[in-house]
Amino acid sequence: MKILVVDDDKFNLMIAKDSLEDQVEHSGILLCRNPLEVMGLLATEEIGVVLLDIVMPHLDGISLLKQIRSNPQYDDLQIIMFSAVADHDSFQRCFESGANDYVSKPINPPEFIARMRAAVKIRNNVKNLKATQAYLAQTEKLVSIGELAAGVAHEINNPLGFVGSNLGTITRYLQTIEQYINSCRELGRQIGDLQVTREELTVRQQQVDALAKKLNLEYVLSDLKPVIEESREGVVRIEKIVRSLRNFARSSSDEEVLPNSMEQILDEALQILQNEIKYVATVEKECQPAALVACDKGQLVQVLVNVLHNAAQAIKAQAKDHLGTIRIEIYSEETSTVCRITDDGPGIKPEHLRRVFDPFFTTKDVGSGTGLGLSIAYGIVKKYGGEMTVNSEWGSGASFSIKLPAIRHAS
C-alpha cells in the first residue's frame, strides 16, 4: 500500500517523505506537486493513504478532496489534510468534505508519524474487513447451495428423465425408418433389374406400402419432430439451471459490474429456487418495463435468493393446507428500480423487526441457519448505492423492498 503526498511546495514534500521513510509502514511513497495529476495516480497506483495540502494553485485541496470522495471507488481511502491554515472553519470544511484527519504545518514529527501510522492501520483494517466480508458472503452462498441441493437435483432430474426417455423413443423411430428405407432400397434395386417383371414390381410395391402401415410410419414421422423439440427444451432447462447456479456460486472476487435487468436477475433466482417454492407457494409476478441497474449479476441474484428463500420457509412453517402466495413487483421510480417481495407468511414480530438485517440474527432453530443471509443481502444492496427495507405486521406476512439506482430504461 502506497502513500501519496500532494503539495505544491517541494520543500514540504521532502520533509514529509523524510519523516515517513523509515517510520511508517508503506510499499512506496509518491510525491506530487500538481493536484491535477492526483486522480490519474489514484487510478493507476495502489494508494491507501493520501496526505493532501489545502492551499495549492490550479485546484485547492478541499476541492480535490470532494472530487475524490465523489467516486465510491475511493470511499476507503484515508485522506489526511495538510496545511498551515488551522482555523475552525477550515477544519469543519475538511471533515464535512470527507477528510479522515488533519495535520498542521510546520510538521511536528512525533504527532505527524503517529497520525500517519494510525491512517495506515485503519486502511489495513478496512482491507482485512472487506476480505472477511467477501469470505462470509461466499460461505453463505455455499450454505444456500447446500440447502437447495436436493431441490436443484430434482429440477435437473425432471427434464433429464424425459430427455432420456425421448432418446429411447428416437432410437426406436430411427430403427423403424431404417427398416423402411432398406425396403425401399430393395424396391429400387428391383426396378433397375430388367429381369424383374412389372407384376413382380407391383407386388414388391404393395409389400413396401404394407410395411409402412405395419411400422406406423406416418405417425413416426409426424411425432419425431415434437419429440426432438421437447428434448431440446429439456436440455435448455438444464442449461438454465446450471448457468444460474454457476453465476450464483461464482466468487465475489470475480465481481463484474455491468448493466443488468432486474427481471432477468429475478428469473435466475426463481430458477434456482423453483423446487423450493413450488410446493409451498404460488408466485405472482408484476414486472413493469424497468430500468437497468449497475451491479454484479451473481451478487444481486444472491440478494433475491436470500429474500425469496426466507419467504418460502416462512410460508412452509405455517403448515397450511393450501399453497401460500409470494408476490413480486418490479417497477421504476424517478431514479430507481424497485423490487418488492411480499409473502403471506406469519410476518415478523415487532421486537425482531429492527434486527432482521443484523449479522448472525436469526429466529430459526440452532443449526438451521447462519443468520447471515439478510445481513449480506443488505450489505450488497448498500454497496451499489441502494437501500433495502422491510415492512411487516405479526400475523400478516412480510414485505421486503430492494431499491437500486437506475442507469437507463431497458429497451
C-alpha positions in Angstrom: 0.0 0.0 0.0 1.4 3.3 -1.1 1.3 6.8 0.5 0.7 9.8 -1.8 1.8 13.2 -0.6 0.3 16.1 -2.5 1.8 19.6 -2.0 2.9 22.3 -4.5 5.9 23.1 -2.3 8.9 20.8 -3.0 10.5 21.5 0.4 7.3 20.3 2.2 7.3 17.2 0.1 10.8 16.3 1.0 10.2 16.9 4.7 7.1 14.7 4.6 9.0 12.0 2.7 11.9 12.0 5.1 9.6 11.7 8.1 7.7 8.8 6.6 10.6 6.9 5.1 11.5 4.6 7.9 8.8 5.4 10.5 5.6 4.4 8.8 4.6 1.1 7.0 4.4 1.6 3.3 5.2 -0.1 -0.1 6.2 3.2 -1.7 5.9 7.0 -1.2 4.7 9.0 -4.1 5.3 12.8 -4.3 3.0 15.0 -6.4 3.3 18.8 -6.8 0.4 19.1 -9.3 -3.1 18.4 -7.9 -4.4 17.9 -11.4 -2.4 14.7 -11.6 -3.9 13.1 -8.5 -6.9 11.4 -10.0 -4.7 9.7 -12.6 -2.3 8.5 -9.9 -5.2 7.1 -7.9 -6.4 5.2 -10.9 -3.1 3.6 -11.7 -1.3 3.2 -8.3 -2.3 1.1 -5.3 -2.7 4.1 -2.9 -4.1 3.6 0.5 -3.3 7.0 2.3 -3.2 10.5 0.8 -1.6 13.4 2.6 -3.2 16.5 0.9 -2.3 20.1 1.1 -5.2 22.6 1.3 -3.7 25.7 -0.4 -2.5 24.8 -3.9 -2.6 26.5 -7.3 -5.0 25.3 -10.1 -7.0 23.2 -7.7 -7.2 23.7 -3.9 -7.1 20.7 -1.6 -10.7 20.8 -0.4 -12.0 20.8 -4.0 -9.7 17.9 -4.8 -10.9 16.1 -1.6 -14.6 16.5 -2.8 -13.6 15.2 -6.2 -12.0 12.1 -4.7 -14.9 11.4 -2.4 -17.4 11.7 -5.3 -16.1 8.4 -6.6 -17.3 5.5 -4.4 -14.3 3.5 -5.5 -12.2 5.7 -3.1 -14.5 5.5 -0.1 -12.0 3.6 1.9 -9.1 5.8 1.0 -7.6 7.5 4.1 -7.2 11.2 3.4 -5.3 13.5 5.8 -5.4 17.2 5.1 -2.1 19.1 5.4 -1.9 22.8 5.9 -0.7 25.8 7.9 -4.3 27.0 7.9 -5.6 25.9 11.3 -8.8 27.9 11.8 -12.1 26.3 12.9 -13.9 26.9 9.6 -11.1 25.1 7.7 -11.3 22.1 10.0 -15.0 21.9 9.6 -14.9 22.2 5.7 -12.3 19.5 5.6 -14.2 17.0 7.7 -17.6 17.8 6.1 -16.0 17.1 2.7 -14.7 13.7 3.7 -11.3 14.1 5.3 -10.2 11.5 7.9 -7.7 13.6 9.8 -5.9 16.9 9.8 -2.1 17.7 10.2 -0.8 21.2 10.8 2.3 22.7 9.3 5.1 23.0 10.2 5.3 19.3 10.8 5.6 18.1 14.4 7.4 14.8 13.8 6.0 12.7 16.7 2.5 13.8 16.1 2.8 13.5 12.3 4.2 10.0 12.4 1.5 8.9 15.0 -1.3 10.2 12.7 0.1 8.6 9.6 0.7 5.3 11.4 -3.0 5.4 12.5 -4.2 6.1 9.0 -2.2 3.2 7.6 -3.5 0.9 10.3 -7.1 1.9 9.6 -6.6 1.3 5.9 -5.2 -2.1 6.5 -8.1 -3.0 8.9 -10.6 -1.9 6.3 -8.9 -4.2 3.7 -9.0 -7.1 6.1 -12.6 -6.4 7.0 -13.6 -6.4 3.3 -11.7 -9.7 2.8 -13.6 -11.2 5.7 -17.0 -9.9 4.4 -16.2 -11.4 1.0 -15.4 -14.7 2.6 -18.6 -14.7 4.7 -20.6 -13.8 1.6 -19.1 -16.7 -0.3 -19.7 -19.0 2.6 -23.3 -18.0 2.8 -23.7 -18.8 -0.9 -22.3 -22.3 -0.4 -24.6 -22.8 2.6 -27.6 -21.8 0.4 -26.5 -24.1 -2.4 -26.2 -27.0 0.1 -29.6 -26.3 1.5 -31.1 -26.2 -2.0 -29.1 -29.1 -3.5 -31.9 -31.7 -3.2 -34.4 -29.4 -4.9 -32.0 -28.4 -7.6 -31.2 -32.1 -8.3 -34.9 -32.8 -8.6 -35.3 -29.9 -11.1 -32.5 -31.3 -13.2 -33.7 -34.9 -12.9 -37.1 -34.0 -14.2 -36.1 -32.7 -17.7 -33.2 -35.2 -17.7 -35.7 -38.0 -17.3 -37.9 -37.1 -20.2 -34.8 -36.3 -22.4 -33.5 -39.8 -21.7 -36.9 -41.3 -22.4 -37.2 -39.3 -25.6 -33.8 -40.5 -26.8 -35.1 -44.1 -26.4 -38.1 -43.2 -28.5 -35.9 -41.5 -31.1 -33.7 -44.6 -31.3 -36.8 -46.8 -31.9 -38.1 -44.4 -34.5 -34.7 -44.4 -36.3 -34.8 -48.2 -36.4 -38.3 -48.1 -37.9 -37.2 -45.5 -40.6 -34.1 -47.6 -41.3 -36.2 -50.7 -41.8 -38.5 -48.8 -44.3 -35.5 -47.3 -46.1 -33.9 -50.7 -46.6 -37.2 -52.0 -48.0 -37.3 -49.0 -50.4 -33.7 -49.6 -51.5 -34.6 -53.2 -52.3 -37.5 -52.0 -54.4 -35.2 -49.5 -56.2 -32.8 -52.3 -56.9 -35.5 -54.4 -58.4 -36.8 -51.5 -60.6 -33.3 -51.3 -62.1 -33.2 -55.1 -62.8 -34.6 -55.7 -66.3 -35.3 -59.3 -65.5 -37.9 -58.4 -62.9 -41.4 -58.2 -64.4 -43.9 -55.4 -63.8 -46.2 -57.8 -61.9 -43.3 -58.6 -59.5 -42.6 -54.9 -59.1 -46.3 -54.3 -58.3 -46.2 -57.0 -55.6 -43.0 -55.5 -54.2 -44.5 -52.0 -54.1 -47.5 -53.4 -52.2 -45.2 -55.1 -49.7 -43.4 -51.8 -49.1 -46.7 -50.0 -48.6 -47.9 -52.7 -46.2 -44.6 -52.4 -44.3 -45.1 -48.7 -43.9 -48.6 -49.3 -42.4 -47.3 -52.1 -40.2 -44.5 -49.8 -38.9 -47.0 -46.9 -38.4 -44.5 -44.8 -40.4 -46.8 -41.8 -40.9 -47.2 -41.5 -37.1 -43.5 -42.0 -36.5 -42.5 -39.2 -38.9 -45.2 -36.8 -37.5 -44.1 -37.5 -33.9 -40.3 -37.3 -34.5 -40.1 -33.5 -34.7 -42.1 -32.8 -31.5 -40.1 -35.4 -29.6 -36.8 -33.8 -30.7 -38.2 -30.3 -29.8 -39.3 -31.4 -26.4 -35.8 -32.9 -25.8 -34.2 -29.7 -26.8 -36.4 -27.7 -24.4 -35.4 -30.1 -21.6 -31.7 -29.6 -22.4 -32.3 -25.8 -22.3 -34.0 -26.1 -18.9 -31.0 -28.0 -17.5 -28.6 -25.4 -19.1 -30.5 -22.6 -17.4 -30.4 -24.2 -14.0 -26.7 -25.0 -14.3 -25.9 -21.5 -15.6 -27.9 -19.9 -12.8 -26.1 -22.0 -10.2 -22.7 -21.2 -11.7 -23.4 -17.5 -11.6 -24.8 -17.7 -8.1 -21.8 -19.7 -6.8 -19.2 -17.6 -8.5 -16.8 -16.0 -6.0 -17.3 -12.3 -5.4 -13.6 -11.8 -6.2 -14.7 -12.1 -9.8 -17.1 -9.2 -9.4 -18.2 -7.7 -12.7 -20.4 -4.6 -12.5 -22.5 -4.3 -15.7 -25.9 -3.1 -16.6 -28.4 -5.8 -15.8 -32.2 -6.2 -16.0 -33.8 -6.7 -12.6 -36.4 -9.0 -14.2 -33.7 -11.3 -15.6 -32.0 -11.4 -12.2 -35.3 -12.4 -10.6 -35.8 -15.1 -13.2 -32.4 -16.6 -12.3 -33.2 -16.5 -8.6 -36.6 -18.2 -9.2 -34.9 -20.8 -11.4 -32.6 -21.8 -8.5 -35.5 -21.8 -6.0 -38.1 -23.4 -8.3 -38.3 -26.7 -6.4 -38.1 -24.9 -3.0 -41.1 -22.7 -3.8 -43.5 -24.6 -6.0 -44.7 -26.9 -3.2 -45.4 -24.2 -0.7 -46.4 -21.1 -2.7 -47.6 -19.7 -6.0 -45.6 -16.9 -7.4 -47.3 -13.8 -8.7 -45.1 -11.5 -10.8 -45.9 -8.0 -12.0 -42.9 -6.6 -13.8 -43.3 -3.2 -15.5 -40.7 -2.1 -18.1 -38.0 -1.5 -15.5 -34.7 0.5 -15.7 -31.4 -1.4 -15.7 -29.3 -1.4 -12.6 -25.5 -1.5 -12.5 -24.4 -4.5 -10.4 -22.6 -7.8 -10.4 -25.4 -10.1 -11.5 -24.4 -13.0 -9.3 -24.4 -10.8 -6.2 -27.9 -9.5 -6.8 -29.2 -13.0 -7.6 -27.8 -13.8 -4.1 -29.9 -11.0 -2.6 -33.1 -12.2 -4.2 -32.4 -15.9 -3.4 -32.0 -15.0 0.2 -35.2 -13.0 0.4 -37.3 -15.5 -1.6 -35.9 -18.4 0.3 -36.9 -16.8 3.6 -40.3 -16.1 2.2 -40.8 -19.7 1.2 -39.6 -21.0 4.6 -41.9 -18.6 6.4 -44.9 -19.9 4.5 -43.8 -23.5 4.9 -43.5 -23.1 8.6 -47.2 -22.4 8.9 -48.1 -25.9 7.6 -51.0 -24.6 5.6 -53.4 -27.0 3.9 -53.1 -24.9 0.7 -50.4 -23.0 -1.1 -49.3 -19.6 0.1 -48.5 -16.6 -2.1 -45.3 -14.8 -2.9 -46.0 -11.6 -4.8 -43.1 -9.9 -6.7 -43.4 -6.4 -8.1 -40.7 -4.8 -10.2 -41.2 -1.1 -11.2 -39.5 2.1 -11.8 -39.5 5.3 -9.8 -37.9 8.6 -10.8 -34.3 7.5 -10.4 -34.6 4.0 -9.1 -35.6 0.4 -9.9 -37.6 -1.3 -7.1 -38.1 -5.0 -6.5 -40.7 -5.7 -3.8 -41.2 -9.2 -2.5 -44.3 -9.9 -0.3 -45.3 -13.2 1.3 -48.4 -14.2 3.2 -46.4 -16.0 5.9 -46.7 -15.3 9.6 -44.8 -12.0 9.4 -42.1 -10.7 11.8 -42.6 -10.0 15.4 -42.2 -6.3 16.4 -39.2 -7.0 18.7 -37.4 -8.8 15.8 -38.2 -6.3 13.0 -35.4 -3.8 13.7 -32.9 -6.6 13.9 -33.6 -8.6 10.7 -30.5 -7.2 8.9 -28.2 -7.6 11.8 -25.3 -10.1 11.3 -26.0 -13.5 12.8 -29.5 -12.7 13.9 -31.9 -15.5 13.2 -35.2 -16.8 14.6 -34.6 -20.3 13.2 -33.6 -23.2 15.3 -30.0 -23.8 16.1 -28.3 -25.4 13.2 -31.0 -24.3 10.7 -29.4 -21.1 9.5 -26.3 -18.8 9.9 -28.2 -15.6 10.3 -26.0 -14.0 7.6 -28.4 -14.1 4.6 -30.3 -10.9 5.0 -27.3 -9.1 6.5 -25.2 -9.9 3.4 -28.1 -9.0 1.1 -28.4 -5.7 2.9 -24.6 -5.0 2.5 -24.7 -5.9 -1.2 -27.6 -3.5 -1.9 -25.9 -0.7 0.1 -22.7 -1.3 -1.8 -24.5 -0.5 -5.1 -25.9 2.8 -3.7 -29.3 1.3 -2.9 -31.4 0.6 0.1 -33.2 -2.4 1.5 -36.2 -2.1 3.8 -38.8 -4.4 5.4 -42.4 -3.9 6.4 -44.3 -6.4 8.4 -47.1 -6.9 11.0 -47.1 -10.1 13.1 -49.7 -12.4 11.6 -49.9 -10.6 8.3 -46.8 -11.5 6.2 -43.7 -9.5 5.4 -42.7 -7.3 2.5 -39.0 -6.6 1.5 -38.2 -3.8 -0.8 -34.9 -3.5 -2.7 -34.3 -0.2 -4.3 -31.3 0.4 -6.6 -30.2 3.4 -8.7 -31.5 3.1 -12.3 -28.9 3.8 -15.0 -31.2 3.9 -18.1 -34.5 2.4 -19.2 -34.4 -1.0 -20.7 -35.5 -1.2 -24.4 
